[in-house]
Amino acid sequence: MKKNLLALIIIAGISSGCRTKDVYKVGEEFSITLEKEGMGGYSWNMKPDSLVAVIKESSQSYLNDTTKLNEYKKTFELKGIRKGVTELEFIKKRSFEPDSLVPPENHFIKKIEIK
């Protein structure tokens, strides 16, 4: 009985761990929105990826309730163009900064699958 319960818990853990990626179809459009753009001249940029195409990038301002300053949300509208699994990588940095100097908290990675 204990072995069956343990096996069930392990299988459930493995199954939930495998579902960390979003799944889209070829030709399907989807979007990713990232916050806190514009503060100190920082801008979100997406590294090129062969499985998706960027259709449009847009920014929307909002008032930060804590700081009472305007901040921006940047939305990337994307479209799956080839089948496969990939990690979309976004970096928030100033235009003059090399990628190698960007701290880990300014990276956002989204794992996706295109079917």
LINDAQUI-V440212 format. One record per backbone hydrogen bond with DSSP energy under -1.0 kcal/mol. NH is the residue of the N-H (numbers start at 1). CO is the residue of the C=O. E is the energy in kcal/mol with one decimal. If there is no record, write none. Layout:
# LINDAQUI-V440212
nh;co;e
NH;CO;E
NH;CO;E
This chain:
# LINDAQUI-V440212
nh;co;e
5;1;-2.0
6;2;-2.5
7;3;-2.6
8;4;-2.3
9;5;-2.3
10;6;-2.3
11;7;-2.5
12;8;-2.3
13;9;-2.2
14;10;-2.4
15;11;-2.6
16;12;-2.3
17;13;-1.8
18;14;-1.4
22;111;-1.8
24;113;-3.0
27;80;-3.1
28;25;-2.2
30;78;-2.5
32;76;-2.0
34;74;-2.9
37;72;-2.6
38;42;-3.3
41;38;-1.7
42;39;-1.1
43;93;-2.2
45;91;-2.2
47;89;-2.8
53;79;-2.4
55;77;-3.0
56;77;-1.4
58;75;-2.1
60;73;-2.3
62;71;-2.5
64;69;-2.8
68;64;-2.4
71;62;-3.0
72;37;-1.4
73;60;-2.6
74;34;-3.0
75;58;-3.3
76;32;-2.9
77;56;-3.2
78;30;-3.6
79;53;-1.8
80;28;-2.0
81;51;-3.1
82;51;-1.3
84;114;-2.4
86;112;-2.4
88;110;-3.1
90;108;-2.9
91;45;-2.9
92;106;-3.0
93;43;-2.1
97;94;-1.6
101;98;-1.8
102;99;-1.5
106;103;-2.1
107;104;-1.7
108;90;-2.6
110;88;-2.4
112;86;-2.7
113;22;-2.5
114;84;-3.3
115;24;-3.1
